[in-house]
Amino acid sequence: MRDERFRDGRAGIDATLVKRLVTGQFPEWAELQVRPVEVDGWDNRTYRLGDELTVRMPTASGYVPAVEKENRWLPLLAPHLPVPVPVPVATGLPAEGYPFPWSIRRWLAGEPVTRANANLTGIAESVAEFVLALQRIDATGGPAAGAHSFYRGCSPVYYDDETRAAIASNAGVIDTGSIQAVWDAALESGWEGRPTWFHGDIASGNVLVENGELAAVIDFGTSGVGDPACDLVVAWTLFSGPSRRIFRMAVGQDDRTWARARGWALWKALISLPPDVGEDQQKAATELRVINDVIDDHRMASRNPG
């Protein structure tokens, strides 16, 4: 019977629980201090274990497939990538009322990239290099895009109903006609390439920098093999102006892939837009900036095809 403490995912996960799990299953690390990381995610909770390890805890059943996937594939991907990625060293089992498998990895130094701690033009080139290196890795036998990747790597048509509903519900806030044109173009630009590896969530929180340079890329929970268009969303969510131009030039990709990438960026921004933009103006401004930048990019591409 599922422990009620974990009924809503994140509730019930804390340093005390992690300490009990580690002590019970990995006594060799029982004396190490457990403490939360400064910047945590939603899909998983992460804790430092001593100075060299981390514990990663899924917050809901939908995130559990990533544990086995990352533990199996990250050691095979890591040697081919230009920067470090998480290296799993052990897998924990459900216990102490916690219902999911969990993992222990090596700690990776760095902090999430921001405009304040890095020159984004340089980061843009490094992220493009990472994306291309990932695409070059042999994808034979890799996990085909699907539910485990939350359909990143598939066609954005999977989120068609959700996107159209979000467009309709924000009709007084956004340019629905222009947004519909972006979305239609994304659906029409079907993917015809060979399956490649994709990360699935290249975002500021998963791009770590140290001394202003790219230091690591983390959180491969939505990774898989399929259409790499989803990995281009960072062009609008992190980069802008010169850094966006540099990323686009460095990463390449054909026009149809960029059309699908605009669709992915649009979907994410629409579903992240607060229901009442006045209640969270900063969040709303961020998502509206992405939406408007994507619209502008689509218009430019339409005027200058190829």
Backbone bond lengths (Angstrom), bond angles and torsions (degrees), N, CA, C in turn:
res aa  C-N    CA-C-N  psi(-1)  N-CA   C-N-CA  omega(-1)  CA-C   N-CA-C  phi
1 M - - - 1.476 - - 1.525 109.28 -
2 R 1.353 115.57 133.83 1.458 119.11 -176.12 1.518 111.77 -69.18
3 D 1.338 115.69 135.74 1.454 121.83 177.82 1.529 108.96 -66.72
4 E 1.330 117.59 127.98 1.465 121.72 -176.71 1.521 112.63 -64.48
5 R 1.329 117.33 -19.28 1.463 118.75 178.78 1.520 111.41 -61.85
6 F 1.339 117.60 -25.31 1.458 120.65 -174.26 1.528 111.77 -107.23
7 R 1.326 116.09 18.07 1.455 119.72 -176.07 1.531 111.73 -62.86
8 D 1.349 118.48 -34.78 1.455 120.24 -178.52 1.524 112.19 -107.20
9 G 1.342 117.75 24.82 1.460 120.64 172.06 1.510 113.83 88.48
10 R 1.327 117.79 -88.72 1.458 121.63 -172.58 1.519 112.60 -71.41
11 A 1.334 117.61 -29.38 1.455 120.26 -178.11 1.518 110.57 -59.89
12 G 1.314 115.88 138.56 1.458 120.62 176.71 1.518 114.01 93.36
13 I 1.323 118.03 -15.42 1.465 120.60 178.30 1.522 107.98 -90.39
14 D 1.315 116.20 117.64 1.456 120.39 177.98 1.526 109.15 -150.65
15 A 1.323 115.99 177.75 1.463 120.86 -175.90 1.523 111.88 -62.84
16 T 1.330 116.82 -32.04 1.461 119.79 179.37 1.519 110.99 -65.25
17 L 1.314 116.65 -44.37 1.465 120.39 177.17 1.522 110.53 -61.73
18 V 1.322 116.86 -46.44 1.467 120.32 -179.23 1.523 110.23 -59.43
19 K 1.312 116.82 -41.74 1.468 120.77 179.09 1.523 110.87 -60.77
20 R 1.323 117.51 -42.73 1.463 120.64 179.56 1.532 110.84 -65.58
21 L 1.325 117.08 -41.78 1.463 120.48 -179.81 1.525 111.09 -63.94
22 V 1.311 116.56 -45.65 1.472 120.21 -179.66 1.520 110.34 -64.69
23 T 1.321 117.01 -45.07 1.465 120.58 -178.82 1.519 111.44 -62.00
24 G 1.332 116.23 -40.69 1.455 119.62 -177.50 1.507 114.09 -73.87
25 Q 1.330 118.68 -31.24 1.460 121.23 -173.75 1.527 113.96 -110.01
26 F 1.325 117.38 -23.41 1.461 120.65 -178.97 1.531 109.26 -135.32
27 P 1.330 116.88 71.65 1.461 120.26 -174.76 1.527 113.14 -59.54
28 E 1.323 117.75 -21.92 1.465 119.79 178.81 1.526 112.12 -65.33
29 W 1.340 116.59 -18.11 1.460 120.83 178.52 1.521 112.03 -113.16
30 A 1.306 117.07 12.90 1.462 121.34 -173.64 1.524 112.81 -63.54
31 E 1.309 118.28 -28.33 1.462 121.39 -176.92 1.517 113.04 -86.13
32 L 1.323 117.63 -6.10 1.456 119.77 -177.85 1.528 111.19 -76.45
33 Q 1.316 116.09 144.54 1.455 121.33 -179.67 1.533 110.21 -71.63
34 V 1.325 116.51 141.61 1.465 122.83 175.80 1.528 108.32 -113.26
35 R 1.316 116.17 128.11 1.469 119.94 178.87 1.531 109.28 -150.22
36 P 1.338 117.32 148.14 1.468 120.76 -179.55 1.529 111.21 -66.08
37 V 1.313 116.96 152.74 1.460 120.54 172.06 1.527 108.25 -77.42
38 E 1.320 116.71 159.48 1.459 120.53 -176.85 1.526 111.99 -68.96
39 V 1.339 116.47 -40.31 1.458 120.99 179.81 1.522 108.09 -119.30
40 D 1.333 116.12 113.58 1.462 120.21 -174.61 1.524 110.40 -109.15
41 G 1.338 115.67 164.67 1.447 120.85 178.48 1.514 111.71 -101.32
42 W 1.339 115.65 -175.89 1.455 121.03 179.30 1.525 111.20 -100.44
43 D 1.330 116.98 -43.07 1.465 120.81 -177.24 1.520 111.72 -65.04
44 N 1.310 116.40 -33.71 1.466 122.50 -178.86 1.517 109.32 -137.94
45 R 1.333 115.99 148.91 1.460 121.20 168.95 1.518 107.70 -99.37
46 T 1.332 115.51 139.27 1.460 120.34 -177.23 1.524 110.04 -122.99
47 Y 1.339 115.90 138.67 1.459 122.66 179.84 1.519 109.43 -131.19
48 R 1.318 115.57 140.94 1.463 119.43 171.36 1.520 108.54 -72.71
49 L 1.329 115.80 139.69 1.466 122.44 174.92 1.509 106.60 -122.77
50 G 1.336 115.60 98.67 1.451 118.98 -171.25 1.514 109.74 67.61
51 D 1.334 116.56 -151.29 1.464 121.04 -178.07 1.521 113.43 -99.25
52 E 1.336 118.00 -14.68 1.456 119.57 -171.34 1.520 114.77 -118.93
53 L 1.340 117.54 -3.38 1.458 120.24 -175.64 1.525 111.26 -129.20
54 T 1.333 115.69 161.41 1.459 122.10 172.15 1.526 108.80 -134.18
55 V 1.320 115.42 154.67 1.461 122.12 173.74 1.526 107.20 -113.84
56 R 1.328 116.14 131.27 1.464 121.85 -176.68 1.528 108.90 -118.64
57 M 1.347 116.80 122.82 1.458 123.22 -170.91 1.529 110.26 -121.51
58 P 1.332 119.54 112.65 1.461 120.31 174.75 1.524 110.98 -59.39
59 T 1.328 116.34 142.64 1.461 120.12 -177.98 1.523 113.13 -96.72
60 A 1.330 118.07 -8.50 1.465 121.02 -179.74 1.517 108.81 -158.24
61 S 1.315 116.70 162.95 1.463 120.75 -175.22 1.525 112.54 -62.62
62 G 1.340 117.45 -29.91 1.455 120.30 -179.08 1.515 113.58 -64.17
63 Y 1.329 116.97 -20.12 1.459 121.09 -178.40 1.522 112.78 -96.88
64 V 1.313 116.72 -3.83 1.464 120.88 -176.75 1.525 113.28 -65.58
65 P 1.352 120.26 -39.96 1.474 118.69 -179.84 1.527 113.95 -55.92
66 A 1.328 116.99 -24.34 1.463 120.05 -179.44 1.523 112.03 -66.83
67 V 1.326 118.00 -26.75 1.465 120.24 -177.75 1.526 110.54 -61.63
68 E 1.322 116.26 -55.44 1.464 119.79 -179.86 1.519 111.04 -65.81
69 K 1.337 117.03 -39.85 1.461 120.63 -179.03 1.525 111.16 -60.62
70 E 1.319 116.92 -50.08 1.459 119.88 -179.10 1.529 111.54 -65.45
71 N 1.326 116.19 -41.46 1.462 118.75 -179.45 1.516 112.04 -63.40
72 R 1.337 116.91 -33.52 1.464 120.17 -179.59 1.524 112.02 -78.67
73 W 1.344 116.66 -44.91 1.462 119.57 -167.03 1.528 115.25 -96.31
74 L 1.320 118.52 -29.08 1.464 118.83 -177.69 1.531 113.33 -59.02
75 P 1.335 119.46 -40.49 1.473 117.74 177.57 1.529 112.79 -62.99
76 L 1.333 117.37 -25.85 1.463 120.60 179.07 1.527 111.47 -83.65
77 L 1.325 117.34 -30.88 1.457 120.63 179.57 1.527 112.36 -78.99
78 A 1.324 115.89 -38.25 1.467 121.83 -170.56 1.526 114.39 -51.06
79 P 1.344 120.66 -44.87 1.472 119.43 -176.60 1.523 114.08 -64.70
80 H 1.328 117.58 -16.62 1.461 121.06 -175.98 1.527 112.83 -99.96
81 L 1.319 117.67 0.55 1.458 121.12 -175.07 1.520 111.26 -105.68
82 P 1.335 117.38 149.49 1.466 120.23 -172.55 1.520 114.87 -78.58
83 V 1.334 118.03 -13.09 1.463 121.92 177.52 1.519 108.95 -134.05
84 P 1.326 117.45 159.82 1.473 119.61 179.79 1.516 113.16 -61.68
85 V 1.326 115.40 150.27 1.464 124.27 172.47 1.525 106.78 -130.67
86 P 1.330 118.20 165.30 1.474 118.89 -176.83 1.521 112.49 -58.99
87 V 1.320 115.61 134.25 1.465 121.80 178.89 1.523 108.90 -111.32
88 P 1.321 119.05 110.26 1.466 120.57 179.24 1.520 111.55 -71.37
89 V 1.326 116.02 138.82 1.466 120.21 178.49 1.524 112.22 -118.74
90 A 1.345 117.65 -15.54 1.465 119.84 179.79 1.531 108.78 -164.95
91 T 1.332 114.57 154.71 1.468 120.92 176.92 1.516 109.33 -122.39
92 G 1.328 116.57 126.38 1.443 121.66 178.67 1.516 111.65 -93.00
93 L 1.318 115.64 160.49 1.465 122.34 -178.37 1.525 110.60 -108.54
94 P 1.340 117.61 158.93 1.469 119.90 175.32 1.531 110.46 -56.46
95 A 1.292 116.29 136.76 1.471 121.50 179.92 1.524 108.76 -172.23
96 E 1.311 117.02 169.58 1.467 123.05 177.02 1.531 111.44 56.13
97 G 1.327 116.77 29.32 1.455 120.68 -178.36 1.512 114.38 85.56
98 Y 1.348 117.37 -14.07 1.461 121.00 178.47 1.530 108.16 -79.32
99 P 1.349 119.16 125.07 1.464 120.56 -166.23 1.519 117.09 -92.52
100 F 1.355 117.77 2.52 1.463 118.62 -171.98 1.534 111.96 -121.18
101 P 1.337 117.74 156.63 1.468 119.54 168.76 1.527 109.26 -68.33
102 W 1.315 116.64 157.44 1.455 121.88 -177.44 1.514 108.11 -145.67
103 S 1.302 117.61 172.33 1.463 118.84 -173.68 1.520 111.95 -138.34
104 I 1.333 114.08 158.02 1.462 122.88 173.78 1.519 107.33 -118.40
105 R 1.335 116.26 131.03 1.462 121.28 -178.60 1.528 110.72 -129.18
106 R 1.312 114.67 169.57 1.454 120.43 172.18 1.523 109.74 -73.55
107 W 1.321 116.65 141.41 1.455 121.37 177.06 1.526 109.55 -72.24
108 L 1.322 116.08 136.82 1.454 121.79 176.83 1.526 108.91 -112.77
109 A 1.315 116.50 125.16 1.459 120.87 -179.41 1.521 110.12 -72.41
110 G 1.331 115.76 151.87 1.448 121.73 177.28 1.517 111.24 131.52
111 E 1.315 115.69 170.59 1.456 122.16 177.63 1.516 108.82 -134.23
112 P 1.348 117.47 153.24 1.457 119.61 -179.39 1.518 111.90 -55.13
113 V 1.317 116.20 138.19 1.454 121.23 -175.50 1.527 111.17 -68.11
114 T 1.321 116.15 140.07 1.455 123.38 173.29 1.524 107.92 -140.06
115 R 1.312 115.64 170.36 1.462 119.13 176.13 1.524 111.37 -67.14
116 A 1.352 116.09 -18.89 1.462 119.52 -177.06 1.514 113.34 -86.52
117 N 1.352 117.93 -26.85 1.472 118.64 -174.00 1.524 113.94 -107.70
118 A 1.333 117.53 6.44 1.459 118.88 -179.48 1.522 110.71 -157.95
119 N 1.322 115.03 153.35 1.458 121.39 171.01 1.520 107.18 -83.42
120 L 1.317 117.40 109.23 1.452 120.37 -171.36 1.529 113.09 -67.76
121 T 1.320 118.25 -20.88 1.462 117.99 176.37 1.524 110.61 -67.24
122 G 1.321 116.48 -39.96 1.460 119.70 176.20 1.511 111.98 -69.96
123 I 1.339 116.83 -40.38 1.463 120.75 178.09 1.521 110.33 -62.88
124 A 1.335 117.12 -36.48 1.464 120.99 179.87 1.523 111.09 -58.66
125 E 1.309 117.34 -43.66 1.466 120.65 178.52 1.520 110.83 -65.14
126 S 1.329 116.70 -41.21 1.463 120.46 -178.00 1.523 111.57 -68.45
127 V 1.327 117.16 -39.79 1.463 120.16 178.24 1.519 110.27 -66.47
128 A 1.333 117.20 -39.58 1.464 120.55 176.34 1.525 110.51 -60.88
129 E 1.329 116.77 -42.37 1.463 120.83 177.82 1.525 110.53 -60.99
130 F 1.331 116.99 -40.91 1.458 121.07 178.67 1.527 110.78 -63.30
131 V 1.327 117.24 -46.55 1.466 121.60 -179.37 1.519 110.51 -59.81
132 L 1.315 117.05 -45.45 1.467 120.36 -178.33 1.525 111.32 -67.97
133 A 1.335 116.77 -38.08 1.462 119.60 177.90 1.523 110.28 -63.55
134 L 1.327 116.64 -40.31 1.464 120.83 178.60 1.529 110.65 -63.44
135 Q 1.325 116.45 -40.85 1.458 120.30 -179.63 1.530 112.45 -66.93
136 R 1.318 116.46 -26.46 1.476 119.68 -177.83 1.527 112.69 -79.46
137 I 1.315 118.55 -15.69 1.463 121.04 -177.56 1.523 110.01 -69.00
138 D 1.298 116.50 138.42 1.463 121.89 178.62 1.538 109.83 -55.55
139 A 1.326 116.45 120.98 1.455 121.10 -176.50 1.525 113.09 -94.27
140 T 1.317 117.50 4.74 1.459 120.64 -177.69 1.528 111.22 -58.01
141 G 1.326 116.04 125.84 1.454 120.72 177.47 1.508 114.91 79.30
142 G 1.340 117.40 -1.44 1.454 119.98 -179.13 1.511 112.55 -69.95
143 P 1.319 118.17 164.53 1.468 122.32 -176.25 1.526 111.61 -70.25
144 A 1.332 116.87 109.68 1.455 121.20 -179.44 1.526 110.69 -61.53
145 A 1.304 116.40 138.79 1.463 121.84 -178.45 1.519 111.20 -52.99
146 G 1.332 114.82 141.78 1.457 119.74 -178.84 1.512 110.68 175.65
147 A 1.307 117.25 -145.75 1.459 121.29 -175.91 1.527 111.87 -59.81
148 H 1.344 117.68 -37.52 1.471 120.51 -177.43 1.525 111.77 -64.36
149 S 1.348 117.38 -26.80 1.466 121.73 178.97 1.523 111.36 -100.41
150 F 1.334 116.50 10.18 1.453 122.33 -174.70 1.523 110.19 53.02
151 Y 1.327 113.92 36.03 1.459 125.72 174.10 1.523 113.61 67.12
152 R 1.349 118.14 11.59 1.452 118.29 162.81 1.533 106.47 -62.40
153 G 1.324 115.63 144.05 1.454 119.28 -177.10 1.517 113.08 89.05
154 C 1.336 117.09 -10.66 1.463 122.25 173.10 1.528 108.02 -99.13
155 S 1.324 116.88 -175.91 1.450 120.33 173.76 1.524 109.46 -71.88
156 P 1.338 118.32 142.27 1.471 119.24 175.91 1.521 112.82 -63.77
157 V 1.333 117.31 -7.79 1.464 119.64 178.34 1.527 111.72 -59.14
158 Y 1.331 116.74 -22.54 1.461 119.74 178.10 1.529 110.64 -56.44
159 Y 1.344 116.99 -32.46 1.460 121.57 -177.86 1.527 112.16 -102.84
160 D 1.330 116.78 22.54 1.460 120.49 -176.48 1.529 111.82 -60.85
161 D 1.322 117.56 -50.85 1.463 120.33 -178.28 1.526 111.16 -60.53
162 E 1.326 116.20 -43.95 1.464 120.26 -178.95 1.524 110.82 -63.97
163 T 1.333 116.34 -41.35 1.453 120.24 -178.75 1.522 111.45 -67.00
164 R 1.334 116.89 -45.43 1.465 119.82 -179.88 1.532 111.09 -64.00
165 A 1.312 116.91 -36.42 1.465 119.97 176.75 1.525 110.70 -64.98
166 A 1.342 116.77 -39.95 1.462 120.70 179.53 1.528 110.90 -67.45
167 I 1.326 116.65 -37.53 1.469 120.02 177.05 1.524 109.87 -62.12
168 A 1.327 115.88 -47.16 1.465 120.17 -178.48 1.527 112.21 -63.73
169 S 1.320 117.25 -40.03 1.465 120.61 -175.72 1.526 112.45 -73.78
170 N 1.331 116.80 -16.12 1.471 120.73 -179.96 1.527 111.93 -111.50
171 A 1.324 116.01 25.22 1.463 120.50 -173.95 1.523 112.81 -58.86
172 G 1.320 118.01 -29.04 1.453 119.63 -179.48 1.514 114.32 -86.15
173 V 1.333 115.57 -3.86 1.464 120.06 -174.58 1.521 111.91 -112.16
174 I 1.315 117.73 -31.92 1.458 122.52 -172.53 1.532 110.68 -122.03
175 D 1.319 114.84 164.21 1.460 122.66 177.12 1.527 108.08 -82.50
176 T 1.315 115.87 89.51 1.462 119.94 -171.62 1.521 112.85 -63.61
177 G 1.326 118.18 -35.56 1.461 119.98 179.85 1.504 112.52 -63.68
178 S 1.327 116.70 -46.07 1.470 121.04 179.53 1.522 111.37 -66.90
179 I 1.314 115.88 -39.41 1.461 119.62 179.65 1.526 110.21 -65.58
180 Q 1.323 116.73 -40.95 1.456 119.69 178.75 1.524 110.86 -61.61
181 A 1.333 117.29 -36.02 1.461 120.80 178.38 1.527 111.18 -65.10
182 V 1.325 116.27 -40.75 1.469 120.22 177.45 1.522 110.13 -62.81
183 W 1.314 116.08 -45.93 1.466 120.65 -177.24 1.526 111.39 -65.98
184 D 1.326 117.20 -43.34 1.459 120.24 178.87 1.524 111.13 -61.55
185 A 1.336 116.57 -40.67 1.457 120.06 179.05 1.529 111.49 -63.88
186 A 1.330 116.42 -36.36 1.463 120.68 178.76 1.522 110.72 -64.74
187 L 1.325 116.80 -42.05 1.462 120.39 -178.86 1.526 111.55 -71.32
188 E 1.321 116.54 -31.44 1.460 120.46 -178.51 1.523 112.76 -77.39
189 S 1.311 117.63 -20.26 1.472 121.02 -176.62 1.524 110.06 -91.72
190 G 1.300 116.49 62.58 1.458 121.06 -176.42 1.513 113.24 -55.60
191 W 1.308 114.58 147.02 1.467 121.08 -178.72 1.518 110.31 -80.02
192 E 1.332 116.27 127.42 1.455 121.49 -178.62 1.528 112.41 -124.54
193 G 1.315 116.87 7.53 1.463 120.15 -176.71 1.509 112.79 -84.84
194 R 1.323 115.42 -178.55 1.457 121.17 176.96 1.525 109.42 -79.00
195 P 1.309 117.93 149.85 1.470 119.84 177.59 1.530 111.01 -62.68
196 T 1.313 116.17 134.86 1.456 121.50 177.00 1.522 109.15 -131.90
197 W 1.311 115.51 162.48 1.455 119.87 173.85 1.529 109.86 -68.99
198 F 1.302 116.62 141.32 1.465 122.59 172.63 1.525 108.31 -135.34
199 H 1.328 115.98 153.81 1.459 121.63 178.20 1.522 110.39 -82.42
200 G 1.326 116.92 -45.63 1.451 121.34 175.72 1.513 115.97 96.73
201 D 1.331 117.77 -20.67 1.477 119.22 -178.28 1.531 109.66 -153.09
202 I 1.324 115.20 57.57 1.466 118.78 175.93 1.523 107.23 -78.73
203 A 1.320 115.20 98.06 1.458 122.82 -176.36 1.525 108.31 -135.14
204 S 1.329 115.71 167.87 1.465 119.80 -174.74 1.523 112.19 -55.78
205 G 1.333 118.12 -36.19 1.455 120.53 -178.63 1.507 113.89 -70.79
206 N 1.330 117.26 -18.61 1.466 121.52 -178.20 1.520 112.74 -106.42
207 V 1.317 116.75 0.70 1.465 122.24 177.41 1.527 107.19 -108.55
208 L 1.324 117.16 109.95 1.457 121.45 -175.99 1.526 110.81 -99.26
209 V 1.318 114.80 140.26 1.461 120.18 178.35 1.521 109.74 -124.32
210 E 1.304 114.38 154.76 1.470 121.76 175.84 1.519 106.94 -145.91
211 N 1.331 115.82 129.54 1.460 121.33 -175.29 1.526 111.66 53.95
212 G 1.324 115.55 36.26 1.447 120.83 175.56 1.513 116.03 80.23
213 E 1.333 117.88 0.61 1.457 120.92 -177.44 1.521 110.69 -119.13
214 L 1.334 115.75 156.07 1.460 120.50 178.95 1.529 109.32 -60.73
215 A 1.342 116.02 124.77 1.461 120.75 -175.95 1.519 112.73 -111.32
216 A 1.330 117.94 -29.13 1.469 121.27 -177.52 1.517 109.08 -170.54
217 V 1.322 115.79 159.70 1.459 122.46 170.78 1.523 106.20 -125.63
218 I 1.322 117.14 127.89 1.460 121.62 -173.72 1.529 110.89 -119.34
219 D 1.321 115.51 177.13 1.468 125.65 174.02 1.524 112.50 59.71
220 F 1.321 115.54 81.66 1.457 122.86 177.02 1.534 111.53 -96.80
221 G 1.335 116.57 24.39 1.454 120.05 -176.39 1.516 114.04 -61.76
222 T 1.337 117.81 -29.85 1.468 120.70 179.01 1.518 111.65 -103.75
223 S 1.313 117.53 19.30 1.466 120.53 -179.52 1.524 111.20 -76.60
224 G 1.313 115.30 166.89 1.452 120.20 178.14 1.507 110.98 170.83
225 V 1.315 115.56 -162.82 1.459 122.80 -178.76 1.519 108.43 -121.45
226 G 1.321 116.61 125.65 1.458 120.79 -178.59 1.508 111.14 168.45
227 D 1.323 116.07 -137.77 1.458 123.58 -179.07 1.528 109.37 -81.62
228 P 1.344 118.59 122.72 1.467 120.35 -175.80 1.518 114.59 -82.28
229 A 1.335 118.87 5.70 1.464 120.58 -175.56 1.523 112.75 -57.47
230 C 1.329 117.55 -33.31 1.468 120.54 -177.33 1.523 112.57 -62.50
231 D 1.332 117.79 -22.65 1.460 120.22 -179.11 1.524 113.13 -79.76
232 L 1.333 117.52 -2.39 1.463 121.17 179.45 1.522 112.44 -94.86
233 V 1.322 117.25 -5.95 1.468 121.63 -177.88 1.521 111.53 -57.97
234 V 1.313 117.14 -28.61 1.455 121.83 -179.68 1.526 111.85 -58.74
235 A 1.333 117.44 -19.79 1.470 120.90 177.65 1.521 111.34 -56.77
236 W 1.341 116.85 -32.99 1.473 120.96 -177.92 1.520 112.63 -106.00
237 T 1.317 118.34 -28.46 1.467 119.83 -175.79 1.527 112.87 -82.52
238 L 1.328 117.58 -26.83 1.465 121.10 -179.71 1.519 111.93 -117.41
239 F 1.322 116.61 -45.69 1.459 120.20 -173.64 1.523 111.63 -92.16
240 S 1.338 114.41 158.80 1.458 121.32 175.99 1.523 107.90 -159.59
241 G 1.320 116.03 160.36 1.458 119.44 176.50 1.518 112.69 53.62
242 P 1.343 117.39 -129.11 1.471 121.11 -177.56 1.530 113.91 -59.30
243 S 1.337 117.31 -39.37 1.463 118.80 -178.50 1.518 111.17 -66.76
244 R 1.336 117.73 -35.60 1.460 120.24 177.29 1.529 110.42 -66.47
245 R 1.336 116.88 -42.55 1.469 120.06 179.57 1.527 110.50 -63.20
246 I 1.321 116.75 -41.36 1.462 120.47 -179.99 1.526 110.57 -65.08
247 F 1.336 116.46 -43.31 1.466 119.00 178.88 1.516 110.80 -60.82
248 R 1.327 117.35 -45.69 1.453 120.55 -178.09 1.525 111.40 -62.51
249 M 1.304 117.01 -42.12 1.464 120.03 179.60 1.518 111.03 -67.05
250 A 1.328 116.19 -41.58 1.462 120.13 -175.37 1.522 112.59 -72.65
251 V 1.321 117.58 -36.94 1.462 120.27 -175.19 1.529 111.46 -86.33
252 G 1.328 117.87 -19.55 1.453 120.18 178.23 1.521 111.84 68.63
253 Q 1.313 118.29 -131.06 1.460 127.17 -178.81 1.540 109.34 83.13
254 D 1.321 115.75 150.92 1.454 121.07 -176.87 1.528 110.84 -85.04
255 D 1.336 115.47 167.89 1.465 120.76 -175.21 1.522 112.71 -61.30
256 R 1.329 117.61 -36.54 1.463 120.39 -179.27 1.531 110.79 -66.84
257 T 1.315 116.25 -37.10 1.465 119.45 177.27 1.521 110.61 -65.39
258 W 1.330 116.66 -40.07 1.464 119.55 177.44 1.525 111.33 -65.80
259 A 1.322 117.66 -33.73 1.463 120.10 177.11 1.525 110.53 -63.54
260 R 1.337 116.49 -42.33 1.467 119.24 177.94 1.526 110.64 -68.26
261 A 1.326 116.37 -35.79 1.465 119.81 177.75 1.522 110.67 -61.94
262 R 1.332 117.09 -41.01 1.468 119.61 176.59 1.528 110.24 -61.08
263 G 1.331 116.15 -37.71 1.461 119.39 176.69 1.515 112.14 -61.64
264 W 1.322 116.88 -45.02 1.464 120.37 179.35 1.534 110.96 -62.46
265 A 1.343 116.35 -42.47 1.464 119.75 179.54 1.521 110.76 -64.42
266 L 1.322 116.17 -40.46 1.458 121.06 -179.99 1.524 111.01 -64.31
267 W 1.346 116.34 -47.93 1.472 119.98 179.28 1.520 111.04 -55.74
268 K 1.331 116.94 -48.89 1.459 120.28 -176.51 1.524 111.54 -63.36
269 A 1.341 116.75 -42.23 1.459 119.48 -179.19 1.527 111.26 -67.28
270 L 1.321 116.95 -38.37 1.465 120.71 -179.29 1.522 111.92 -65.14
271 I 1.341 117.13 -44.88 1.456 118.68 -177.41 1.528 111.44 -76.12
272 S 1.358 116.54 -15.62 1.462 120.70 178.74 1.520 112.18 -93.22
273 L 1.323 117.09 -9.14 1.459 121.36 -179.63 1.530 109.27 -68.12
274 P 1.333 118.38 125.56 1.469 120.27 -178.32 1.529 111.21 -58.39
275 P 1.339 117.51 140.84 1.467 120.59 178.46 1.522 112.72 -55.03
276 D 1.330 116.05 -36.19 1.458 122.04 175.77 1.521 107.42 -120.01
277 V 1.318 116.70 102.48 1.468 119.76 -173.78 1.519 111.81 -62.00
278 G 1.323 116.89 -22.14 1.453 119.18 179.25 1.508 113.68 -73.83
279 E 1.340 117.33 -21.09 1.457 120.65 -177.80 1.520 112.18 -78.59
280 D 1.322 117.66 -27.94 1.460 121.94 178.78 1.523 107.34 -139.95
281 Q 1.306 115.76 77.85 1.455 120.91 -172.96 1.520 112.85 -65.61
282 Q 1.331 116.69 -34.74 1.461 119.45 -179.78 1.528 110.94 -66.97
283 K 1.329 116.84 -45.66 1.458 121.16 177.47 1.522 110.62 -62.43
284 A 1.321 115.96 -44.57 1.458 120.13 179.83 1.523 111.11 -61.17
285 A 1.327 116.66 -42.61 1.464 120.19 -179.64 1.518 111.34 -62.42
286 T 1.336 116.78 -38.46 1.468 120.98 179.45 1.521 110.76 -64.14
287 E 1.320 116.82 -48.33 1.465 120.33 -177.91 1.526 111.37 -69.22
288 L 1.319 118.09 -37.65 1.458 120.85 178.23 1.527 111.07 -66.73
289 R 1.326 116.92 -34.28 1.469 119.42 176.02 1.515 110.16 -62.39
290 V 1.345 116.93 -45.06 1.460 120.19 178.40 1.523 110.47 -60.32
291 I 1.328 116.87 -46.11 1.461 121.03 -179.05 1.524 111.12 -59.31
292 N 1.322 116.42 -46.88 1.459 119.93 -178.61 1.519 112.36 -67.53
293 D 1.336 116.56 -37.53 1.469 119.62 177.71 1.523 111.16 -65.46
294 V 1.325 116.38 -38.33 1.469 120.48 178.45 1.530 110.05 -66.18
295 I 1.322 117.01 -41.85 1.464 120.53 177.34 1.531 110.33 -60.14
296 D 1.334 116.27 -46.62 1.463 120.20 179.68 1.522 111.02 -61.00
297 D 1.323 116.16 -41.02 1.463 120.11 -179.31 1.529 110.59 -65.29
298 H 1.331 116.64 -40.22 1.470 120.99 177.87 1.531 110.48 -62.98
299 R 1.318 116.96 -43.19 1.463 120.27 179.36 1.524 111.16 -62.14
300 M 1.313 116.39 -42.68 1.456 120.11 179.07 1.520 111.15 -63.44
301 A 1.338 116.42 -42.42 1.457 120.59 178.95 1.522 111.42 -64.39
302 S 1.333 116.72 -34.76 1.466 121.06 179.60 1.513 111.35 -69.06
303 R 1.356 116.11 -35.27 1.457 119.81 179.04 1.509 112.90 -76.11
304 N 1.353 114.95 -28.47 1.475 119.62 -176.25 1.524 110.15 -126.96
305 P 1.335 118.30 65.74 1.478 119.81 -178.30 1.520 111.22 -63.16
306 G 1.354 115.25 141.41 1.458 120.82 179.30 1.504 112.99 78.90
